[in-house]
Amino acid sequence: MSAVSSSLQSPTSARPLEALQRRTMRVLVAAQLLGALGLAAGGAAGGLVAEHLTGSPAAAGLPLATLVLGSGVAAVAVTRVMDRAGRRVGLAAAHLTGALGAATAVAAAAVSSLLLLLAGCLLLGGGNAAVMLARYAAADLSERRGRSISTVVTAASVGAVAGPNLLSPAGSVAGALGLPAPAGLFLLAMPVFLAAAAVLLALLRPDPLKVARQAAAPPATAGQGPAAAGAAAGRPAGGGAGLAAMLADRHIRLAVVALSIANLTMVAIMAVAPVYLHAHGAGLSTVGLLVSAHIAAMYLPSPVTGRLADAVGGGAVAAMGALLLLAAGALAAVAGPDQGRILAALLLLGVGWNAGLIGGSALLREARVPPSLQTRAEGLGELGMGAAAAVGGSGAGPLLAAGGFGMLGLVAAAPCLLLLLALAAQARRTGTLR
């Protein structure tokens, strides 16, 4: 990507890449503000709707688990679309899938169907994939990738924090329509996902991934089209050969582990935290406020963790995240029904997840793989996050029912020890966590 540091004169864009990067960031930030607002439905309302439909807290973790699994599957599909058609088409398609998922969840609440709710959350995962994959679009043309990634993640915080606080007013709208109150956030998610897709389709031009690939292509092949550029980049065979090529890079291996474990721990606790709080006397407004505080902790540290990733490497930031997640699990184990302690655990959980996300993403962008494999590596990381979080979310309800919030905190945080061991082994072999 050395060519990205200079101006590019091409049929795609006659402007310097720095100006194009600034425009790209503005468009991505606008889309993030909308998309993250839509995601509040799955994170804050899904478990409450599931409990309403089934009458049991054991089902509370299923909607979020299904959403993150859908996000991982969608990410694989979306990154393949990006590889062929660019970031603009891929991200917009993912947002549209999220809108369809929100509509399906509203229908599920209307007919009292848990299976239909889970189907809606699976599709809602497309919206989550769009919000998460936008961080890589921010890095396509950037020299300071950690900071660019963190800017897009921070932008998502505005919608993500505001969303849960709309539980009560959106619930009034849902109630007027004869729906369960928590379903109101799904009503809100439909138009905001549609708006995010419209922003990207209309304004993310020229496409940053296409421009970055053209800038990185050898002069002899620039402008010759995708086939020639792919051949010049040494496009490896697909399927198993492509997967082997990705996993041969230590940055990708560590990135997938870091991203997966951070998401597993966070989702396992957050999948049932609203239900646990509600069962111990917290009203919807209080639940929304506490979830918003957690989400703020997930996103607002991004400028700091992004700068750290640029300065000391993604591995060191991921290790910091693992330590914070362990502390969050330990505090949750002794919190009981005390809302102050639960809030402290949720804040630690959010900051730890942020460090794991930024550190893991930075590791992924540090991988030395052909341009044709970059989007596939991003999809692999998102698939790992989705699969791990699905395990955590689906197991959270039974763990809460069997052993309480304390056992859940300990079990959810335990995998962070594996991440620390993997990072320590890497540091011993190479002398660095970069």
N, C-alpha and C positions, 0 to 999 in steps of 0.2 A: 504493500500500500504506500510505498515511498512516493509514487507519482501523485498521490492525493494531496501532498503537501504543497503543491504548486498549482498554478492556474491551469485550467483545461479549456482549450479551444476546440470545439467539436460541433457536429450538427446537433447534438443533444442540448448543449448549453454553451453559450459564448461568454458566460460570466465566470469569474473566479470561483473556485470551489468553496472558498470561505463564505462567500455571499450565498451560495446555494445551500450550504450547511445551515446558515442562520435561518433561511426560509424554511428548510426542512424541519428544523427544530420548532419553529412557530406552529407549523401545521400539526406536527405530532403532539405538541403540548395541548392544542385545542381539542384534538381527538381524544387525548387521554383524560381531559377534564370530563368529557361526556361519558366515555366508556366506563371509567371507574365508578361514576355515579350509578350506572346500570348494574354493576357487579355487586352493589350492596344488597340487591335482592337475594342472591344466592348465599352470601356470607352471613347476613343478619336475619333474613326472613325464612330461608329454606327450612332450617331446623324447627322453627316455631310452627310453620305450616304443617310439617310432617307430624309433629307432636299433636297438633289440632286434629289431623285426619285420623291418626291411629290411637290417640289417647295414651301413648307410651313414650317415655323419653328414650327408650332403646332405639327408636327409629330416627332420633334427632340428627345423628351424624351422617345419615345416608344421603341427604340432598347435597351437602358440601362435598362428600366423598365422590358422588357421581359427577358433580360439576368439575372437580379437579381432574378426574379421570377423563371426562369429555374434553377438558382443556388440553391434556396431553395428546390424546388422539387427534384432536383438531389441529394441534401445533404441527404434527407430522404432515398432515394434509396441506396445511397452509404454507409450510415452508417449501413443499414441493411446488405449489402454485407460485410462490415467490421466485423459485429457481427458474421458472419458465416465463412468468409474466411480471415479476417485480414486486416490490413491497406494497405499492398502492393497491393493486388488485387483491393481493393476498390478505392484507389487513382489512380492507373494506368487506370482503366476503366473510371474514370471521365475525365482524361486527353484525352483519346481517343475520348470520346464524344465531348470534346471541339474542337478537330481537325475536326471532322465531321461537327460541327457547323460552323467553319470557312470556310470550303469548300462550305457549303450551302449558306453562306453569299456572297461568291464570285460569285456563280451561280446567286444569286438574283441580284447582281449588273450588271451582264452580260445581264440578261433578263428584267431588270428594274421592279422588282416585290417587293413591300413593304412587302407583306405577306410572301414571301419566305425569305426576309431579317429577319423578325421577327422570323420565324421558325429557321433560322440559329442562331440568338442570343439566342433563347430558349435553343438550344443544346450547344451553347457556355457557357451557365451557368454551364455545367458540368465541364469545365475547371476552372471556378471560384470556384466551390465547392471543387475541388481538392486543389487549392491553399489555400483556407480558412481552410479546414479540416486538412491540414498538421500540423497546430499548435497544435492540440490535439495529433497527433502521436508523436510530440516532447515532450509532457508532460507524455506519458505513463510510462516511466522508470525514470523520473526525480524527484529529491527531491526538486529542486527549479523550480517549475512549471511556475511561472510568467516569470522568466528569459528564460527558454527554449521556451516558447510560443513566447516571444518577439524576440528571435534569429531568429526563422523561419519567423516571420512577417517582420523583418528587411531584411532578405535575399530576400524576394519578392520585396523589394524596388529597387534593381538594375535593374531588368527587367522592373518593372513598370514605373520607371523614364525614362529609355532609350526608351521605346516603343513609347510614344507620339512624341519624337524628331525625330522618323523615318517617321513621316507623310509625309514630303516632299520627301525624297529619295525613300520611298516605293511608293509614289504617282507617281513618274516618271516611275517606273516599271509597275504600273497598267495602266498608260496612254499608254505605249507602247503596252500593250495587249488590248487596246480599252476599258478599264474599267474606271469608275470614279476614280479620284486620291485618295480620302480617302479609297477606297477599297484595297489599297496596304497593309495596316496593316493586313487585313484578309488573304492576300496571305502569309504574314510572319507567321501568327499564326498557320497555318497548320503544317509546319515542326517542330516548337518548341514544340507544344503540343505532337506530336509524339515522339520527343526526350525525353521529360519529362517522358512519360509513359515507354519508354525503360529503362531509368535510374532506375526507381522504380522497375520494374519487374526484372531487372537483379541484383540489388544491395541491395534492402531493405530486407535482409535476415540475421538472422531470423527475423520474423515479431515482432515489438515491442509490439503490443497489445497482441499477443498470449503469449509472454514471461511475460508480466506484469500480465496477468491473471493467468498464471501458478505460478508465484511468490506469488501472493496474495491468491491462493487456499490453504485450509487446507492441512497439510501433508498427511492425509489419502486419499485425492482425487487427489493429484498432480499426473499427468501422467495417469489418468484414462479416459481422453478424455473429449470432450465438454459437453456431457450429464451429466456426474458425477460432473464435475466442476460447471456446471450451477445449478444443484440441490443443491450442497453444498452452493453455493452463495445465495440460496433462490430465484431462478429465478421466478419473478412474472408472472402472466398471461399476455398475450399480449393484444392488443387493448385498450379498455377503462380502464381496470385495470392497465395496464402499464403506460398509460398517467396520471391517477390519482396518481399513486405512484411517478411519476416524479414531478408533480405539487405540491405534498405535501411538497416538500423540498423548503424552502424559497430562498435558493441560486439559484435554477433553475428558480423560478418565477421571481426574480429580474434580473437574467442573461438574460432571454428572453426579458424582457422589455428593458433593457439597450442596448442589441445588436440591437433590432428592431428599437428603436427610433434613435440611432446613425446612422444606415444605412439609415433610411427614410430621415433624414435631409441632410445627405451628398449627397445621390443620387438625391434628388429633385433639389438641386442647381447645381450639376455637370452634370446632364443630359442635361441641356440646356446652361451651361456656354460657351462651345466652339462655339455654334451657335450664342449666344449673342455677344461674342467677335468678331466673324467673320463678323457679320452684322454691327458692328461699326468700321470696317476698319482694323481689325487685320488679317494679313496673316496667312497661314497655319503654317509657322515656328514659328510665335509669339504665336499662339494658342497652338502649341505643347510645347513650352517653358513654358507657364503659367500653362498648365495642368501638365507638369512634376514637376514643383515647388509644386503644390498642392499634387501630388502623393508622392513626397519626404516627405512632411509634414505628410502624412498619415502613412508612414512606419518608417522613420528614428528616431522618438522619442521612438521607441519600447524598447530599452535598459533601458531608464529612467522609462517609465511607467511600464515595467515588474518588475523592482526592487521595485518600489513603491507598486505594487500589492502584492509582497511578504512581504513588510514591514508593510503596513497599511491596506491591504485588497482590494479586488476587488471592493467593494461598494464605497469606498472613491475615487478610481481612476475613476469609472464610473460617479460619481458626478462631478468631475473635468471636465470630458469630456462634460457633459451636459452644464456646465457654458461656456466652450469655444465655443460650438456650438451655444449657444444663442448669444454670442458676434459676431460670424461669420455672423449669420443671420441679426443682427442689422447693421453691417458694410455693408453688401450687400445691405441693404435697402436704404442706403444713398450714395452708390458708384457711381451710374449713369454709364456713359460710360468710366469713368476714369480707365485706366488699372492698375495704381498703387494701387488704393483702391480695385479694384477687386482682384488683387493679394494678398493683405493683408487679404481680406475676405477668399480667397481660402486657404491661409496658416493656418488661425485659424480653418477653416473647417476641414482641414486635421489633425491637431493636436487633435482637439476635437474628431474626429472619431476614431483616434488611441487610445485615452484614453478610449473611450466607448468600443472599441473592446477588448482591453487588460483587462480592468476591468470586462467586462461582461464574457469574457472567463475564467478569474480567478475565478469568482463566480461560473461558471458552473463546474469547476474542483474541487471546494470546496464542492460540493454537496455530501451528504452521501447517495448514492443510491447503490444497488447491482451492481457488475461489468457488469452483463448482461443488465443493463439499461443505462450504461454510454454512449455507442455509440448512443443509441436512444435519450438521452438527448442532445447530440451534434447535432444530426439531427434536433431536435426540435428548438434549438437555430438558426441554419442556415435557417430553414423554416421561422421562425419569421423574420429574417433579410431579406429574399427574398420577403416575402409577403409585409412587410412594405415598402421596397424600391420600389416594383412594384407600390404601391399606390403613393409614392412620385414621381417616374419617370414618370408615366402616367399622373399625374396631372400637372407636371412642364410645359409642352408645352402650355396647355390652360391658365395656370396662367401667363406665360410670355406674351402670346398674349393679355390677357385681362388687366393685371395690371402692366406689366413690371417687370424688375429684382428686383426692390425694394419690391413689394408686394410678390414676390416669396420668397425672403429672410426672410421676417417676418413670412409668413405662414409655411415655412419649419422648422423654428427654434422653433415655438410655442410648439410642443409636448415635447420638452426638459423640459418644466416646469412640465409636468406630471411625468417624470422620477425623477426630484428633489423632488417632493412631495412624490413619492413612497419610495425613499431612506430615506427621512426625517421621514416618518411614521415608517419605519423599524428600524431606529436608536432610535426612541422614545420607541418602544416595547422592543428592545433587549439591548439598550445602546451601540451598535456598528454597524459599517457599514461592518464588516467582514462577 
